[in-house]
Amino acid sequence: MKFRLLFAFFYCQTVFAQNLPVWQSDFDKVTPADWLVKPVITKANFYQANNGKDLILYNGLVKRTFRLNPDLVCTEFKNMSNGQQLLRAVKPEAKIKINGIYYNVGGLYGQKENAYLVPEWLDNFITSDSAFHYTGYSISEIKPYLNWKTKMWAANKEQAKGKTISFKYSSSLAALKSISVTVHYSLYDGLPLISKWVTIENGKEGTVLIDQVVNEVLAVVEEESAVVGSPQKMAKLNGLYLESNYAFNNSMRYNLSDQTTHWNVDPPYTSQVNYDYQTPCLLEIYPEKEMGITLKKGETLESIRTYELLQDSYDRERKGLAIRKMYRTIAPWTTSNPIFMHLVSKNDEEVKTAVDQCAATGYEALILSFGSHCNMEDTSPDNLKKWKALADYAHSKNIQIGSYSLFSSRKISPEDDVIDPKTGKPGGALFGNAPCLGSKWGLAYLETLKTFMTATGFNIFENDGPYPGDVCASTTHPGHSGLHDSQWRQMQLQKGLYQWCNQNGVYVNAPDWYFLDGTHKIALGYREVNFSLSREQQKILNRQNIYDAMWNELPSMVWGFVPLTKYQGGGPEAILEPLSEHLDAYEQLMMQYYGAGIQACYRGPRLYDTDVTKQKVTEVINWYKQYRYILNSDILHLRRADGRDWDGIMHVNPALKEKGLVMLYNPLNQNITRTIKLPVYYTGKHTSVAIREKTGSPKVYKVDRDFTVSVQAEIPAQSYTWLVVE
């Protein structure tokens, strides 16, 4: 106890907030306008309060408060839109496992009641048993996480704005004295979002083993009170959406790919309702498998980056809109959405023909699909020369070009494949067998891809794998030391490739959740064998896939699929070739995807076979380009396709001239007229709104108090129509 008091006295002399604007109590009384409809004027900033003892992060939408003395601890995390207080108790700022022992970073001791926190209690708290203690802070503007470059169309090319504060920590323990820890927070302009990560530097001779980094520890308010119930079955806090750049499992959804969010129990919380103290109300963020990284002198380890988005509603649509705005802000590259074809080529002439057809119809990009004659692993001079000439030809027609490359689901050699820790032999990967990215072959594969793209000028990369999460027990692979660091090292290598692509103007399609590290697009989610079903079935199933996938994702973040030729089996009823003989189905499938703002992989040898087909493809592309910005805006869900009646979606964007665009489909064999309620709240038009059908004259509607308008629409049999909200 005497040591803690002396330590507190020392730090009180050195770590008050200085040179910051003073917090105004009136800020707490301001309820902000709806940030999903109107731009927020207040910018991210940091304030001093309580005579410099407190430091506050605030941007009008979120408030996060820290007590600086006698050590740093987070005391408040508040959603300004609805007044929700997320914290009930103080905890360490982070936890680091070093050489097998966990050490706390920051934090205070003395809170006896953990169900709630009264600010007056803080003055009696003392330094905890943390090994790392706060020594000061620095402030900077948010630096772009990736220096994204692109020549392609994107709805947003601006990097996120806001401010970053970095809290520094050191230790007086002999074993930790040379280790520096910094906890970083970035507060963003315009949305209730904070990102957090930790960096660790080894300043001593020799090495330090960092087994694990817990970069966030929050004692949050419980979502529900249950006398009996396990942490797995009880509800988690819905006022906080969490995402980190460490997600994988090929599910095409973040919540199923997340490897870092842990809702644990909190033993000191003894006044909880749960009889066995099993309420999941301690949020900790860390990789499921330990990192196991050895740091040499002068080396720095950066933890995962976690994004904490405050949400003010249980409404699924509103929650999704908030997540989508987060992506547009922190990962603007996800708004890039080139119009591309998926070419199956046998020779160079077919590539040139496809380039010509893309240029003639308004397409912008060509991807050499799987099964094509492009091999990116061949970096022989002749192959590089050939593909550079083809890329130059494509670029001369303003067509971007790239190719597919397979990593997983293949065998390289016993020396280079993933080693199963259970058997000590190759195997045990997510898809049975896969090379290890940290193997000699894997490291060469990464360099080969970069060499190929640099030499040829390819500016699209479609990577089928690696599917990370694979651990490797090899101790001879140069890219990792052994089993303990194999997952983390492979993830860093994989993300490094995508970051390189992003920063060198290469667009990336990848089958896993690497958006926060540079990828642009993922599959919207479909079962590939369904594309062997009939065209009529595919129409309905595709609209269901679109509807189901677009709750949290932007249209530009996903791709669909249209098999122009035979794929995964099926007969003539499943494909579109000859295109001129199935023009109605071709048009319908294009309009379903383009009407959702989604690019599909139109996989085949050509885009058109006759002048009539060419004209139809061109018409659809011109229509898409006319409404491109609103079609790439967020989707609201009107009615899911079920084959029994109409279905549809609605794009909204209050910042555009076209505030909304509605796509309506009729699966029935007769024309129908329906009165449809359109939710116009997120268009920003709350009193009256003008709506026109296709290119017709607009009609003004009064907005009802539930922020809807009722519109009568005629939808042709087995076809579609669209409405524009102005």
N, C-alpha and C positions, 0 to 999 in steps of 0.2 A: 504493500500500500504506500509506504514512504517513497519507493522508487517511482510509482505512478504519479504521485503529487509533484515530485521534483521534475519529472519529465514534462508534466503539464505546465508547470511554471516556466520552464525553458521555452516551450513552444509558444506560449502566450506572448512572449516578447518578440516573436519573429514572423508570425504568419497571419496577421490581420489583413483583411482585404484593403487594398490601397489604390488610389488613383482610379477608382471606379465611380460611375454616377450613383447617387444615393437612391435607394428604392423608395418609391412613393406609395403610400398606403392606398391611395385611390386606385392603383392598378388592380387591386384585389376586388374592387367593386365593379369593374368593367366586364360586361358579358360581350364577347366578340361577335361580329356578324358571322354568318355561316360561311366558313372558309371553303366549302365545296361549291359555293355559288358566287361569292364575291371575293376579290383579292384582299388579303390582309395587309393593312398599312404598317402595323407595328413590325419592326425588324428585330431579329435576334440580337440580344445584348446581355451583358452581365452587370449586376448591381451589387453594391455593398449595403448591408442592413445591420441593425442592432449594434450601432457604433463600430462597425467593421468586423464584428464577430461572425457574421453570416455573409455568405455569397450566394446570389440568386441568378439562375439562368431563366430567361423570360423572353418570349416572343409574341405575347398577346394571346397565345393559344395553350401554352404549356408553361408551368412554373416548377422549377426544381431547385430546392434550397439546400445549402450545405452549411453546417456549423464547422468553423475552422479551428476552434480551440476547445479543449487542449489537444485534439487531433481532429482530422477531417472525417465527417460523417454526413451522409445524406439524411435530411430530416423531413423533407416534404417533396411530394411528387403529385402535382395537381393538374387536373384537366380544367382549363379555364372556361370551356364551352358549357359544361354542365356542373362545375364545382366539385367534381368527384375527387376525393383524396385517396390516392392509391396506397400510401404507406401507413402501417400501423406500429412499426418498431424500427429501431436503428440496427444496422448490420455493418460488417466490414465493407469496404469499397470493392475489394476483390480478394481472392485467395490463390496462392501459388504453391504448388507442390514441388519442392526442390530436394533432390536426392532422397526421395521417399517420404518427406515430411511436409505437411501442409502448414503454411504461414499466412496469417491474415495481413491485409493491407488496409491501414486506417481503421476507423471505427471507434466507438466509445462504449463504456461499460457503466451500468447503473440502472437500466430500465427494468423494473420489476413486473409491471403490468405490460404485457405484449399485445393486448387486443387493440390498444390505441396509444397515441403519443401526445401528451400535453406539452406544448412548447416550453412552459416554465420548468419542466423537469430537466431540461438540457443543461441548465446552469450547475446542476449537481452531478452531472455525469463526469467520469474521469477516463483517462486513457485505458484502453483495454489491453489485452495481452498480445496485441498485434506485434508482429516482428518488424513491419515496415511502417514508419511514421511520416506524416505529412511535413514537407519542408518549404513549399512555395508553389506558385503557379505561373504559367505564361499564357498569353492570349494571342490568337491570330485569326485571320479570315479563313474560312473553310477552303482547303486546297482540294482541287479535283482529285478524286481517287484514281481516276484513269484519264490520261490525256488523249481522249477519244478523237479520232480523225475519221472523216467520211466524206465521200463525194455523192452519197446516195440521198434520196429523199428521206426526211425525218420530220415529224411533227414538232419536235423540240430539239434544238441544238445548243441550248444554253446549259452550262453546268450549274449545279446547286449552289446557292448562296447562303451565307450565315456566318457563324463564328464558332471557333474551337477553343476550348480551355483545356490545358494540360496540367494536371496536379502531380507534383513530384514527391517521391517517397524515398527514404533511405533507412538503413537499419544500423543499430549500434552493436548487434550481435557479431561476434568475431567471424563466424562462418558465412555471414551475409553482408559484411561491411562493404564489399566491393561491388555488390549488386545494386543497380539503380532500377527503380520501378516508376513508370509514369502511367497514370490513368487519364485517358483522353475522353472528352465529351464534345460532340459537335451538335450545335443547336441550329436548326434550319429556318430560313425565312419562309413564311407562308403556310406552314402546316405543323401540326402538333407532333413533331418528330425529333427525337434525340438519338444519336448513334454513340456507341461506347466501345472502346477497345483499350488494351493494355500493352505496353511495350516494356521489355526487360533487357537490360544491358549487363554483360559480364565485364567488369573492369579489372579482373585479377588474372594473374598467370594461371595456366592450367584450364580445366574445363568445369562446367557446372551443368548438372542434369536437371532440366526443367521437365518434370513428368507431366504436369497439367497446369492450366491457367483457367480459373473460374473468373471470368471478366465481369460478371454482374451477380450481385447478391442483394435481393430485395425482399423484405418482409412485407408482403402485400396483403391487402384486405381480402379475406376469403370470399369466394363467389357464392358459396352456400354453406349453411350450417346443418350438419347431419350427425345425429347421435352415434350412429353406426355407419361405417362406410370406408372403403379403401381409397387411398390416393388415386389409384388408377381409374376408379369409377366415379369419383366425385368431380363436380364441375370445376373448371379452372377460370381464372379471371378474364372476363370478356371485355373489360375496359382497356386492355393492353394487347396490341398485336405485336408479335415479336418475329423478327427475321434476321438470320445471320448468313454470312457468306461461307457456310460449311453445310451444304445440303446435297443429298444424293439418294438414289435408290431406283431411278428410272420410272417413277410413278407419274411423272409429268405434273405433279402438284407439290407446292411448297410444304404444306402441312404434313404430308406423308413423307417428304424428303428430309425434313428437319432432323438434324443429329445433335442439337445443342440445347434445346429448351428442356429444363428439368423442373417439374413442380414437386418439391420435396416437402416433408413434414418439418415442423419447427418445434423441437422439444421444449424450449423455454416458454412457449406460448401455452401456459397451463390453465388459462381461463377459457379456452376454446370449448365449443359445445361437444365436439367429438369425444366420446368416452375414452377412446384409446389414443387420443392425441394424433390422429391420422389425417387431419385436414391438410390438403395440399396447398399451402399458403406461403411457402418459402421458394421464391423463384431464383434458380441458379442457372447460369449459362456457361456451358463448357462442352467440348466434344465428348461424344459417348465413349469413344476409345481414347486412352491417354495419348498425349502428343509424343512424349519420350524424346525430347530434343536436347542434344548436347551442345552447349554454347562454349565456344572458345573465347579467349581474351579479345575484347573489342567487338564481339558479335552481338547483335540485337535480335530478339525474337518478338514478333508482333502476334498477338492473339487473334482470334477471329474477331470480326466486327459485327456488333449486334445493333439492330435498328429497332427502336422502341416507339411505336406509333400509338398515341392515345386515341381511343374511340369513344364516342359519346352516345351510342345507340346499339340496340340488339338487332336492328333491322339489317337483314343480310345484304340488301342492295346498298344501303348507305355504308356499311362496313367495307364492302368491296370497292366502292367508289373511293374511299379514303386510301385503301391499299394501292389502287391504281394510280392515284395522284402521287403517292410516295414513289412508285417506280418512275413516273415521268420526271420527278424531281431529282432523285439520287442516281438514277441510271438512265439518263436521257437517250443513250444509244438504243434502248429498247423501243423507242418510238420510230426508229428507222424501219422502213418497210418497202423494199424494192419489189417491183412486179417481176416475178421470175418464172421460168419454165424449168422443168426437170427432164433433161434430155437423156434418152437412152441411145447412145451412138455406137456404131461399129467402125467408123472410119472418119477421117478428117473432113471429108466433103459433107457428111451429115452434120458436123458441127457448124460449118459455114452456112449450110442451108437453114439450120435452126437460128443462127444469128440473124440471117436475112429476114426470116419470118418474124422474129422478135422485133426487129427494127421496123418492119412494115406494119405491125399491128399495135405498136406502142408499148410493148414489153420493155423492161429495163435491164433484165439480167438473165443469165443462163447458167444452170448448175448441171454439170456432168453427173448423172445419177449413178447409183450402184448398178453394176452390170455394163457400164460404159467402158470405152477403151482407154480411158485416162488412168494412169497409174502415178500417183503423186510420190510414191516411194522410189520411183526411178529417176535419179538425178544425173543420169548419163548426159553428156553434152548434146547428143543427138535428140534425146527426149526433151530436154529443156529448150533447145532451139525450136523444135516443132511446136511445143505448146506456147512458147512466147510468140511465135508467128500467128498462131490462132487467137491468142489473147489480144495481140495488136490489131488483128482484123476485127475482133469484137469491139474493142475500144474505139476503133475508127468509125463504128456505127453507133457509138454511145451506148453500148451494151456491156454491162459488167459480166465477168465470167469467173467460174470457180468449179470446184470438184468435190466429190465425196471421198472419204477415206475411212476404212474400217480398222479399228484397233482391237476391240474385244471379240470374243467368240472365235478365237483362232489360236493355233499352237505355233510357237516359234522354235523353241528348243528347250530341253530340260534345264539348261543353264539360264535361260531368259524368262521362262514362264513363272507365274505366281506359284510359290511353294505353300502348300496347305500345312498349317502348323499342327494339324491333327495327325497327318500321315508322314510329313517330311518329304512329300513327293509333289510334283506338279498337279494342280487341280484345286478345288475348293473355292474358286472364284464365284462371283454372283451368277455368271453364266457357264459355270463348270470349268472352263479352261480359258485363260487369258494371259498375255504377256504382262510382266511387271513393268510399270513405267519407269521404275528406278533401276531396271536391269541395263546391261550394256546396250542391248538392242533397243530398249525403250528410250534411253537417252539419245541414241542415234536417230530414232524415229522422230523425235521432236525437232532435232536439228535438220533432218531431211525435209520435213514439211516446211520449215522456215526457208530453207534453201530453195525449194521448189517455188514457193509463192513469191519470194523475192526475185528470183531469176526470170520467172515467166510473167510477172505482173498480175497473177491471179488475185482477185480481190473479194472472193467468196470462198469460205471453207465450211464444208459440211462434215462434221466429225461424228462417226458412229462409235461412241465410246471414247476413252475408257469409261466404264461404269464404276465409279470409285466406291470406296468402302471395302474393296479387296485388300486384305492384309497379306503380307508375304513374309514367310519365315526364313527366307534366304539370308545368309550372312556374308555372301560374296557379291551381291549387287552393289555397284558403286553409288547408286542414288539413295540408298538408305543403309543404316547400320545393321538392322535386324528387324525382328517382329515388332519391337516396341515403338519404332518410329516410322514403320512402313506405310501406314495409312496417311499420316500427316505429310510425309515427304512426297508421296505420290500425288496427294491433293495439291500441294504447292507447285509441283511440276506441271500438273494439268492446268491449274489456274494461271500459271506463268505463260503457258502457250496461248491461252485465250486473251490474256492481257496484252501480250505481244501483238496478236492479231488486231485487237481493238485499237491499239495505239499506232498501228501501221496501215489503217484504212481497210482492213480485211473484215468482211461481214461473216459472222459465225452462226451456223445452225448446229445445235448440239442437243442430245437427247436427255440432258439432265440439268439441274437447277444451278447454273453458273451465271445467272444474270448479273449478280453484284460483282462479278469478276470479269465482265466483258462480253459475254455471249449476247446474242440478239434475239434468238428465236428458239422455240421448243415445240414439239408436237402438241396440238390441242387435246390430244387423248382420243385414241380410236383403236379398234381391234383390226389388225391388217387383213385378216381373212374375210372380214365383212366386205372388202372390196371385190370379192368374187361373187357377191350376191347381185341380184338384178339391179338395173339402173333405178327402177322405181323404189326399191328398198333403200338404195344408197341415198336417194334424195331425202327421204324422211330421216334416216339414221344420221346423215351429215348435219341436218338442222338440229337434231337432238344433241349431237356432239358439240356443236357450236354453242347452243343454249346452256348446256351443262358446264362447259369449260370457261365461260366468260363471266364468272362472278368476281374473280380477283385479278384477272389478266387483261392487259391491253390487247386490242386486235392485232397489233404489230408484233406481239410477243409469241404468237403461235402460228403454226402452219397446219393446213389440212391436206387432203389427198384426193386426186382425181385420176383414176387409171385410164389413160387413153388407150392403152393396149393391155393385154392379159397380165394379171398380177395376182399371185397367191391362188391360182386356179380360177374356176368359173368358166362359163361358156360365152357365146356371142352376146347373150343378154346382159352381161356384166360390164362390157367395155363400150367405148365410144367410137372406136374405129370400125368402119370408115366414118369419119367425122360428119361428112355431109349427109349421111343416112340417119344420123341421130342428133340432128342439130338442135331440136327442142330440148333434149336432155342435156346437151352440152351447154346451151345457153342457161338453162335452169341451174345447173351445178355451178357455173361461173357466177351467176347473180347471187346465189346463196352465200358463196364465200366472199366475193367482192362486196356484196351488200352488208356483210358483217365486218368489212374492213380487213379480212383475213386472206393472206396469200395461201394458195394451195399448191401442192406439187403436181402440176399437170405433167404426168410422166408418160412419155412416148417419144416417137421420132419426129413429130411435127406438131404445129399449132393449127394448121389448116390444110385442107386437101383440094378445095375448090375456091373460086372467087366469092361464092356466096358464103362459105364458111369463113373466109378471111374477113368479109364485110361484117359478119356477126361478131367475131372476136374483137375486131376493131371498135365496133359500136359499144360493146361492154366495157372495154378498156377506156374509151373516151368518157363514158358515163362515170366510171370509177374515178378518173382523174378530175372530172368536173366537181365531184363531191368528196374529194380525197380527204380533206381535213376533218369534215364531220364524220365520214365513214371510219376514220381512225380514232375517233373520240370514243368515250366510254359507252358501254351498252347497258341499257335497262331491259329487264326481262318482262315481256308482255304475256305470251302464252307459249308453252312448250309444244313442239310438234307431237301429235299422237295419231295422225292419219284420220281423225274423226271430224275435225273442223279446222278453222283457220289457226295459224300460229304466227308469231312475229316477235321482233325485237325493235328497240328504239335507241338510236345514238343521241347523246346530248352533249352540248358544249356551250355554256353561256357566253364564252368569249368570242364566238364566231358570228358571222352574218346569218348562216344557217344554224339556228339554235338546236335543231334536232332533225333527224331523218329516221323515218319509220319504214321498216321492211315487213310486208305482210304476204303470207303464202296461203294458197288454197290447194290442199291435196285431193279434193273431191272432183268428181267427173262433171260437175255442173257449176256454173257461175253462182257466186253467193254474194249477198249484201249483209254486212254486219255493222252494228254500232259498237265501236271500240273505245274504251276509256284510255286516254293517253295521260301518263303522269308527266306533267310539265314543270314541276318544281325545280328540277336541276337544269332546266333550260334558262332559268333566271327570269322567265316571264310569269309573273304572279297575278297579273290583273287581266290582261287580254293577250291573245296570241293569234298570229296569222298562220294558217295552214293551207297548203295547196297539194293537190294530187298530181304527181309527176310534174309536167310543165304547165299545168293549168293555172287558172287565176286563183290567187289566195283568198280564203274566206276567214274573217275575223271571228274568233270564239272568245266568249267570256270564261275566265278561269274560275271553276268552282272552289269552294273553301277547302276542299281536300286536295287542292292543287292538281286537279284533273280537268280535261275537256273531253266531251263525248263527240266522236267523229264517225260519220257513216261512210263506209268504204265498200266499194265493189271490187271483188277479187275474181279474176277469170279462172275458169276450171283448169286444174293441174298447172297453175301458173302463179303469178305474183303481181304486186303493185307496190308503189312506194309513195310516202307522203313527206313533204318538207315543211318543217316548222321554222318560221321566220320572225 
